[in-house]
Amino acid sequence: YASRIRSAVGENGDGPSKEEASEIRRLFDEAGESYVRVAWMSSLNESRSADAMWMAAELFDEGGNHDRTIQLLRAFVRDRGDAEIVPRVLLRLGRALQAKGRYEEAIEAYQRNVSGFPRSPFANAAFIPLAECFMALGTDRDVEAEQALKRITQDSDIFTPAAPEYRDAMFLLGELYSRRGEYEKAIPVLDDALQNYPDDR
């Protein structure tokens, strides 16, 4: 498949034509569906099945078929909710939904991850995108966004100021307070961020 995709791109250096791009998407979809079949045929071997499913999702994403990615990840969570890889799948599902602007559905995936797998690094990685989804839905959801961010900056036994999630949470909290006009809260948060991360762009 890789060689067929490379040959479909062409060698003119200008990127694929419309017809070539269509062929590339078709090849990615074909490869993805092949991995889906491998995943379900390997259902008795959880590790192999999960790896095949993950590769299928990667291929659908790379080919631009995000709806198929979402469908596949949802089916995996529904049918194999006790698999070890589920926290990772839920994080990927949330990000795919968030990228499509389907914020309520993304929130559902992130919250399921956080509540169901609180010790998983993939669940803890969901707090920042969860807050971003709340913020994208408008000021009515600002309190929920603030709560998600404070799970990192105040209530976490995992995140320290050295963690990139902690840094991102500080900047997002400052932005959140600023857009609400709560400048007396925003100033110390942003000042701490500047002190802690002076070299951050």
Backbone bond lengths (Angstrom), bond angles and torsions (degrees), N, CA, C in turn:
res aa  C-N    CA-C-N  psi(-1)  N-CA   C-N-CA  omega(-1)  CA-C   N-CA-C  phi
1 Y - - - 1.462 - - 1.531 111.05 -
2 A 1.332 115.75 -41.31 1.464 118.05 -178.55 1.517 111.21 -60.20
3 S 1.345 116.88 -43.29 1.464 119.54 -179.21 1.526 110.67 -67.89
4 R 1.323 117.12 -36.01 1.466 119.38 179.42 1.530 110.69 -67.96
5 I 1.333 116.50 -37.81 1.465 119.43 178.33 1.517 110.21 -66.69
6 R 1.344 116.44 -42.99 1.468 118.93 178.84 1.526 110.99 -62.28
7 S 1.321 117.22 -39.92 1.463 119.22 -179.97 1.519 111.20 -69.45
8 A 1.340 116.83 -28.24 1.463 119.72 179.19 1.521 111.77 -72.05
9 V 1.334 117.05 -25.43 1.465 120.18 -178.44 1.519 111.63 -68.24
10 G 1.324 117.43 -32.67 1.458 120.38 -177.65 1.505 111.66 89.90
11 E 1.299 116.30 174.29 1.460 120.87 -174.38 1.525 112.48 -124.40
12 N 1.336 116.99 21.15 1.464 118.07 -177.57 1.519 113.04 -84.91
13 G 1.338 116.97 -7.86 1.459 119.59 176.41 1.507 113.82 79.60
14 D 1.317 118.86 -4.17 1.463 121.61 -177.81 1.517 111.93 -99.16
15 G 1.327 117.42 9.14 1.451 120.03 -175.78 1.511 109.77 84.87
16 P 1.322 116.20 169.17 1.462 119.95 -175.81 1.530 113.00 -71.61
17 S 1.314 115.29 147.96 1.460 120.08 172.17 1.527 108.49 -73.22
18 K 1.318 116.99 176.89 1.464 120.86 179.34 1.532 110.46 -60.64
19 E 1.326 115.57 -42.56 1.472 119.69 179.79 1.526 110.77 -66.68
20 E 1.341 116.27 -41.17 1.464 120.00 178.60 1.525 111.09 -65.01
21 A 1.322 116.29 -40.79 1.464 120.12 179.26 1.522 110.67 -62.21
22 S 1.322 116.28 -40.10 1.459 120.25 177.74 1.530 111.10 -63.32
23 E 1.335 116.04 -40.78 1.453 120.23 178.68 1.522 110.71 -66.85
24 I 1.309 117.29 -38.56 1.465 121.12 177.71 1.525 110.53 -61.24
25 R 1.336 116.24 -46.76 1.467 119.49 178.57 1.526 111.02 -60.34
26 R 1.333 116.70 -40.52 1.452 120.65 -179.76 1.530 110.47 -63.41
27 L 1.336 116.43 -41.87 1.459 119.99 -179.81 1.527 111.69 -66.77
28 F 1.325 116.90 -39.94 1.460 119.54 176.76 1.527 110.25 -62.44
29 D 1.343 116.20 -43.10 1.469 119.56 178.57 1.526 111.03 -62.80
30 E 1.328 116.08 -42.31 1.460 120.40 -179.98 1.528 110.74 -62.52
31 A 1.327 115.83 -43.75 1.462 119.89 178.58 1.529 110.55 -64.83
32 G 1.337 116.38 -42.29 1.457 120.18 178.92 1.510 112.34 -60.21
33 E 1.325 116.47 -44.27 1.464 119.62 -179.80 1.529 111.17 -65.85
34 S 1.321 116.88 -32.04 1.461 119.37 176.13 1.523 110.59 -63.01
35 Y 1.329 116.19 -42.57 1.457 119.58 178.12 1.529 111.75 -67.84
36 V 1.324 117.31 -33.62 1.463 120.00 175.65 1.529 110.02 -60.05
37 R 1.322 116.45 -44.05 1.467 119.71 178.48 1.522 111.30 -62.88
38 V 1.328 116.23 -40.49 1.469 119.70 177.44 1.533 109.90 -61.94
39 A 1.334 116.27 -41.84 1.465 120.38 -178.58 1.521 111.38 -59.70
40 W 1.325 116.82 -47.11 1.462 118.93 -176.88 1.529 111.49 -74.76
41 M 1.321 117.68 -31.55 1.466 119.07 177.38 1.526 111.65 -72.15
42 S 1.337 116.49 -19.62 1.465 121.10 -178.72 1.528 111.38 -101.31
43 S 1.322 116.83 25.21 1.463 120.30 -172.29 1.524 113.37 -59.91
44 L 1.341 117.69 -24.16 1.460 120.08 178.82 1.531 112.39 -81.19
45 N 1.316 115.88 -12.46 1.466 121.14 176.49 1.525 106.90 -113.38
46 E 1.333 116.67 93.03 1.464 121.13 -171.27 1.522 112.66 -58.36
47 S 1.319 116.89 -42.20 1.466 120.12 -177.90 1.527 111.26 -63.95
48 R 1.329 116.57 -47.15 1.464 119.70 179.98 1.524 110.86 -65.22
49 S 1.317 117.20 -41.75 1.456 121.27 179.77 1.525 111.30 -62.05
50 A 1.339 115.91 -44.90 1.467 120.37 -179.65 1.526 110.79 -64.51
51 D 1.328 116.87 -41.73 1.469 120.26 178.43 1.531 111.19 -61.75
52 A 1.331 116.73 -41.68 1.463 120.66 -179.51 1.527 110.68 -67.23
53 M 1.325 116.09 -41.47 1.462 119.74 177.75 1.524 110.80 -61.98
54 W 1.328 116.10 -41.79 1.461 120.20 -178.93 1.535 110.63 -64.83
55 M 1.324 116.42 -41.49 1.463 119.99 177.58 1.523 110.90 -63.48
56 A 1.334 116.81 -39.50 1.463 120.13 177.69 1.522 110.46 -60.53
57 A 1.332 116.91 -45.46 1.469 120.37 179.21 1.524 111.05 -61.24
58 E 1.337 116.78 -41.32 1.467 120.79 178.32 1.535 110.93 -60.24
59 L 1.329 116.16 -43.55 1.468 120.73 -177.83 1.520 111.39 -67.69
60 F 1.329 117.32 -43.11 1.462 119.63 177.77 1.529 110.70 -61.91
61 D 1.332 115.70 -42.14 1.465 119.93 178.53 1.524 110.89 -62.26
62 E 1.330 116.09 -47.60 1.468 120.22 -177.04 1.517 111.20 -63.75
63 G 1.316 116.18 -32.99 1.454 119.96 177.79 1.516 113.99 -82.09
64 G 1.335 117.51 -2.92 1.461 120.98 177.42 1.517 114.49 88.81
65 N 1.335 117.65 7.00 1.458 121.00 -179.38 1.530 109.09 -93.38
66 H 1.341 115.43 70.58 1.458 120.30 -173.93 1.519 112.29 -69.55
67 D 1.322 116.83 -31.45 1.463 118.96 178.38 1.524 111.25 -63.53
68 R 1.328 116.95 -38.71 1.466 120.46 178.05 1.526 110.24 -68.47
69 T 1.321 117.00 -35.86 1.458 120.52 175.55 1.519 110.19 -58.95
70 I 1.322 115.79 -48.82 1.464 120.96 -179.35 1.528 110.72 -61.54
71 Q 1.312 116.11 -44.92 1.457 120.84 179.60 1.526 111.21 -59.05
72 L 1.322 115.88 -44.47 1.459 121.42 -178.11 1.524 111.23 -65.58
73 L 1.326 116.73 -45.83 1.455 120.15 -178.84 1.526 111.43 -64.95
74 R 1.317 116.32 -39.11 1.468 119.95 178.16 1.527 110.94 -64.02
75 A 1.314 115.78 -42.30 1.465 119.53 179.61 1.522 110.62 -62.94
76 F 1.326 116.54 -39.39 1.460 119.93 -179.78 1.525 110.45 -63.78
77 V 1.327 117.01 -46.11 1.469 120.66 -179.82 1.522 110.32 -63.52
78 R 1.325 116.62 -40.03 1.465 120.86 -179.36 1.535 111.70 -65.89
79 D 1.321 116.07 -44.13 1.465 120.05 -171.77 1.527 113.43 -90.15
80 R 1.340 116.28 -21.05 1.475 119.29 -175.98 1.522 110.29 -134.88
81 G 1.310 114.80 51.51 1.459 120.53 -175.60 1.509 115.30 -63.32
82 D 1.340 117.75 -14.71 1.459 120.23 179.53 1.529 112.83 -100.24
83 A 1.333 117.15 5.04 1.464 120.20 -179.87 1.526 110.79 -69.58
84 E 1.304 115.81 148.38 1.470 121.23 -177.51 1.533 112.01 -62.53
85 I 1.306 117.00 -28.50 1.457 121.85 -174.58 1.535 113.07 -82.54
86 V 1.317 119.17 -4.26 1.468 122.28 -173.29 1.538 113.32 -55.51
87 P 1.345 121.44 -44.77 1.471 118.73 178.10 1.527 113.09 -57.26
88 R 1.318 116.72 -38.38 1.467 120.71 177.94 1.525 110.44 -67.37
89 V 1.335 116.22 -39.97 1.461 120.75 179.55 1.524 110.54 -65.72
90 L 1.337 117.33 -42.42 1.466 120.69 179.54 1.528 111.44 -63.27
91 L 1.344 117.16 -38.60 1.458 119.94 177.28 1.525 110.38 -64.44
92 R 1.326 116.61 -44.75 1.470 120.64 179.15 1.534 110.52 -64.66
93 L 1.330 117.03 -39.64 1.462 120.88 177.88 1.522 110.81 -62.34
94 G 1.327 116.54 -45.64 1.461 119.98 178.48 1.514 112.04 -59.47
95 R 1.318 116.69 -42.90 1.469 120.02 -178.89 1.525 111.40 -67.71
96 A 1.340 116.59 -37.22 1.464 119.58 178.08 1.529 110.53 -65.38
97 L 1.320 116.97 -42.54 1.467 121.07 178.27 1.526 110.61 -66.86
98 Q 1.316 116.87 -40.67 1.463 121.22 178.87 1.524 110.71 -62.10
99 A 1.330 117.19 -41.80 1.464 120.90 179.37 1.523 111.84 -63.12
100 K 1.335 116.48 -28.44 1.462 121.00 178.64 1.523 112.29 -86.37
101 G 1.337 117.29 0.48 1.462 120.83 -178.74 1.516 113.72 77.95
102 R 1.320 117.28 15.08 1.472 122.02 179.80 1.531 108.08 -94.99
103 Y 1.338 114.37 71.02 1.460 120.96 -167.44 1.523 113.43 -67.74
104 E 1.325 118.06 -40.98 1.462 119.53 -179.49 1.531 110.75 -61.92
105 E 1.318 116.67 -41.62 1.460 120.37 178.80 1.523 111.24 -67.76
106 A 1.343 116.16 -37.67 1.465 119.99 177.00 1.526 110.43 -63.90
107 I 1.326 116.33 -42.44 1.470 120.96 178.11 1.516 110.53 -58.05
108 E 1.321 116.39 -42.82 1.462 120.77 179.26 1.532 111.28 -59.84
109 A 1.336 116.31 -43.52 1.469 119.92 179.39 1.528 111.08 -65.92
110 Y 1.335 116.74 -44.88 1.463 119.69 -179.67 1.532 111.37 -63.64
111 Q 1.330 116.50 -43.39 1.463 119.39 -178.08 1.527 111.33 -66.97
112 R 1.325 116.70 -37.30 1.461 119.42 176.13 1.521 110.55 -61.58
113 N 1.320 116.46 -38.03 1.455 121.46 178.78 1.522 110.57 -65.56
114 V 1.322 116.05 -48.96 1.466 121.93 -176.72 1.525 111.33 -63.14
115 S 1.328 116.75 -43.08 1.462 119.59 -177.26 1.529 112.11 -78.10
116 G 1.323 116.93 -33.97 1.459 120.10 -175.48 1.516 114.87 -85.71
117 F 1.330 116.67 -25.50 1.473 120.13 -174.31 1.534 109.99 -137.67
118 P 1.334 117.23 59.47 1.473 120.44 -171.04 1.519 115.35 -61.16
119 R 1.335 118.16 -21.76 1.460 120.10 -178.65 1.520 112.71 -96.57
120 S 1.315 117.05 -3.04 1.468 120.14 -178.37 1.527 110.69 -77.34
121 P 1.328 118.33 137.64 1.475 119.54 175.25 1.525 111.85 -62.75
122 F 1.336 117.96 -27.84 1.460 120.49 179.08 1.523 111.11 -72.70
123 A 1.333 116.73 -34.02 1.461 119.87 175.38 1.520 110.52 -68.98
124 N 1.333 116.84 -42.31 1.459 119.54 179.63 1.525 111.94 -67.90
125 A 1.332 116.49 -27.05 1.466 119.65 176.27 1.522 111.82 -72.80
126 A 1.338 117.60 -7.37 1.469 121.07 -177.77 1.530 112.82 -83.48
127 F 1.328 119.19 -14.08 1.462 120.01 -173.80 1.530 112.96 -64.35
128 I 1.333 117.61 -42.89 1.469 119.81 -179.71 1.531 111.35 -64.37
129 P 1.345 119.47 -54.19 1.461 117.90 178.26 1.528 112.84 -62.56
130 L 1.332 117.91 -30.05 1.462 120.55 175.80 1.526 110.01 -61.54
131 A 1.322 116.50 -47.07 1.469 120.67 178.02 1.527 110.90 -62.79
132 E 1.323 117.05 -40.01 1.465 120.36 178.78 1.523 111.10 -61.06
133 C 1.329 117.15 -39.66 1.472 120.76 178.75 1.526 110.74 -64.99
134 F 1.334 116.64 -44.66 1.458 119.12 177.44 1.528 110.90 -59.32
135 M 1.327 116.32 -43.86 1.457 120.18 -179.38 1.517 111.68 -65.39
136 A 1.328 117.11 -34.71 1.467 120.74 179.64 1.519 112.03 -67.04
137 L 1.336 116.74 -23.21 1.467 120.65 -178.85 1.524 112.84 -84.30
138 G 1.335 117.25 -3.05 1.461 120.08 175.04 1.519 112.54 108.84
139 T 1.308 114.55 174.65 1.469 120.79 -172.83 1.521 112.77 -65.96
140 D 1.328 118.41 -19.16 1.465 120.37 177.99 1.527 111.97 -62.94
141 R 1.323 116.71 -21.58 1.473 120.52 -177.94 1.531 111.70 -106.94
142 D 1.324 116.83 13.41 1.463 120.14 -176.56 1.527 112.92 -63.85
143 V 1.321 116.86 -35.83 1.468 119.35 -179.23 1.522 110.20 -63.66
144 E 1.330 116.37 -41.20 1.459 119.95 178.52 1.525 111.04 -66.90
145 A 1.339 116.54 -37.58 1.465 119.93 176.32 1.518 110.33 -62.73
146 E 1.326 116.70 -44.11 1.461 121.12 179.31 1.523 110.94 -60.85
147 Q 1.335 117.04 -42.24 1.460 120.63 179.39 1.531 111.48 -62.28
148 A 1.328 116.42 -41.15 1.462 120.09 179.09 1.524 110.99 -63.34
149 L 1.325 116.90 -42.58 1.465 120.81 -178.88 1.525 111.50 -68.48
150 K 1.326 116.35 -36.18 1.460 119.25 179.61 1.521 112.06 -71.74
151 R 1.332 116.89 -19.42 1.460 119.01 173.52 1.529 110.09 -62.91
152 I 1.322 116.40 -21.73 1.466 121.56 178.19 1.528 111.18 -92.61
153 T 1.326 116.42 -47.66 1.466 120.04 -171.31 1.524 114.04 -84.70
154 Q 1.334 117.65 -20.24 1.467 119.05 -175.73 1.525 114.16 -125.99
155 D 1.317 117.34 -35.21 1.469 120.16 -168.02 1.531 113.69 -110.73
156 S 1.325 117.89 16.90 1.461 119.69 -173.29 1.526 112.09 -107.32
157 D 1.340 114.32 137.47 1.461 119.94 171.33 1.526 110.73 -93.48
158 I 1.322 116.01 -0.85 1.466 121.30 -173.57 1.519 111.82 -105.00
159 F 1.339 116.71 -45.48 1.454 120.76 -172.55 1.523 111.59 -89.07
160 T 1.320 115.12 133.72 1.460 122.81 173.95 1.525 107.51 -117.80
161 P 1.332 118.11 167.68 1.475 119.26 177.95 1.522 114.20 -56.87
162 A 1.317 118.09 -17.97 1.465 120.55 178.22 1.528 112.47 -76.89
163 A 1.314 117.47 -15.80 1.469 121.10 -177.11 1.526 110.77 -78.11
164 P 1.333 118.05 138.74 1.468 119.88 177.77 1.530 112.46 -60.32
165 E 1.344 116.98 -30.89 1.468 119.35 177.96 1.530 111.21 -65.13
166 Y 1.321 116.09 -36.80 1.466 120.37 178.14 1.533 110.33 -64.58
167 R 1.313 115.18 -45.06 1.467 120.39 177.41 1.523 111.07 -58.65
168 D 1.325 116.47 -49.30 1.468 120.39 -178.86 1.524 111.09 -62.52
169 A 1.334 116.05 -38.03 1.464 119.40 179.25 1.518 111.24 -64.09
170 M 1.323 117.57 -38.65 1.466 120.82 178.32 1.525 111.34 -61.90
171 F 1.324 116.35 -47.67 1.466 119.55 -179.64 1.524 111.25 -64.66
172 L 1.332 117.20 -40.73 1.462 120.06 -179.73 1.527 111.69 -67.75
173 L 1.337 117.16 -37.40 1.463 119.87 176.08 1.522 110.76 -62.61
174 G 1.316 115.73 -42.96 1.461 118.80 177.28 1.520 112.00 -60.99
175 E 1.323 116.00 -42.93 1.465 120.55 177.99 1.525 111.02 -63.86
176 L 1.330 115.62 -41.40 1.460 120.78 -179.09 1.526 111.02 -62.45
177 Y 1.318 116.35 -48.99 1.460 119.68 179.33 1.525 111.72 -63.75
178 S 1.327 116.37 -38.24 1.462 120.17 -178.70 1.522 111.60 -64.28
179 R 1.331 116.91 -43.96 1.457 118.57 -177.50 1.529 111.96 -70.98
180 R 1.346 116.74 -19.70 1.459 120.65 174.41 1.524 112.00 -88.24
181 G 1.321 116.51 -1.83 1.458 120.61 -178.90 1.514 113.56 76.04
182 E 1.318 117.27 14.85 1.463 121.48 -179.80 1.525 108.76 -92.58
183 Y 1.316 115.25 68.09 1.454 120.56 -171.38 1.529 112.73 -68.68
184 E 1.349 116.17 -28.28 1.462 118.86 179.04 1.528 110.95 -66.95
185 K 1.341 117.12 -23.44 1.467 121.09 173.85 1.529 110.95 -88.18
186 A 1.323 115.65 -36.68 1.465 119.71 -175.83 1.531 111.77 -67.17
187 I 1.328 117.05 -40.77 1.464 120.66 -172.77 1.531 112.53 -60.03
188 P 1.340 120.15 -51.31 1.471 117.78 -179.46 1.527 113.17 -66.32
189 V 1.335 117.43 -33.07 1.464 119.62 179.07 1.529 110.24 -66.04
190 L 1.327 116.41 -47.14 1.465 119.95 -179.87 1.525 111.44 -69.28
191 D 1.329 116.76 -33.80 1.461 119.75 177.26 1.530 110.09 -64.87
192 D 1.331 116.70 -41.87 1.462 119.92 176.19 1.528 110.89 -62.20
193 A 1.331 115.66 -39.63 1.465 119.41 179.34 1.525 110.74 -62.72
194 L 1.324 116.41 -41.96 1.466 120.05 178.58 1.530 111.33 -65.19
195 Q 1.333 116.24 -37.61 1.464 119.95 179.38 1.538 110.99 -68.98
196 N 1.339 115.35 -40.50 1.471 119.88 -175.48 1.530 113.30 -77.94
197 Y 1.348 115.74 -29.75 1.465 119.53 -173.08 1.529 110.87 -132.03
198 P 1.315 116.70 59.94 1.477 119.59 -174.80 1.521 113.94 -64.85
199 D 1.327 117.94 -21.07 1.455 120.60 -177.24 1.530 113.07 -99.63
200 D 1.327 115.95 2.08 1.467 119.53 -179.57 1.522 110.13 -77.09
201 R 1.321 116.08 130.87 1.472 119.99 -176.93 1.514 111.53 -60.38
